[in-house]
């Protein structure tokens, strides 16, 4: 028999809470594993900067920071549309 913040929790409720916590931890581990690593994020950003500079050279009237913002949005959209692994 456990107590949660000073109140009695029946064993069946405690077991259900522990099971729910385990499931939540498992789901968080899967989500964390699916996220890109800091190195991947840095590589993607460097690639976006290089592409933005190339586009700016081809179209000097378009500011680099505008192109970079569009590339970042496109990358985010493709990540959201990617099927779950």
N, C-alpha and C positions, 0 to 999 in steps of 0.2 A: 504494500500500500504506500503510495507516494503522496507527497504534498507539493502542490504547485502554487507558489506565491501565498503560502499560508492556508490554502484550502485543500480539502481532501479530494483526491482523484482516485476513483475506483480502478482496480487492476486492469479491467477490460478497456477502460478509456485510456489508461496509460499505455497499454500495449498498442492500441490503435494509433495513438499519437506517435509512438516510437516507430511504427511501421510507416506512417505518413512522412516522418522526418527522414527515414532511410530512403524512401522513394524520392523525396525532394533533393536529397544529397546526390543521388544517382543522376537525376535530371540535370542538376547544376554541373556535375562533372561532364556530362555529355555536351552541354552548352559551352562550357569552358574549353573543351577539346576541339570544338568546331570553330572557335575563333582563331583568326590569324595571329601568328606570333608577332612580337614587336619587330623582329627583323623583317618579316614579310611586309608589315605595314610600312616600314622605312623603305624597303625596296620598291613597293608600289608607289609611294610618294615620290621617290627619286625618278622613277619612270614617268610619272605624270608631269613632273617639272621639266624633264627633257622633252617630252612631247609638246608641252605648252610653249616652250622656247622655239621649237621647230615650227609650230603653227604661227607663232608671232613673227618669225622671220619670213614666212610665206605671206602673211597678212599683217604688215606692220601697224595697221590701224586698230588691231584688236589687242587690248592690253593683256599681258601675260597672266595677271592675276584673274582676269575674267575667264580665260581659257582653262586655267588650273581649277577654278571653281566648277566649271562645267565637267571637266574630267573627273573630279572627285565625286560629283553627283552621279555621273554615269557609272562609276565603279561601285558606289553604294547601291544604286538600283540593281546592278547585276548581282551583287551579293545577296540582296533581298529576294531576288527572283530565283536564285540557285536552289535546286532541290536539296532537301535535307538528306545528309548522308547517313 
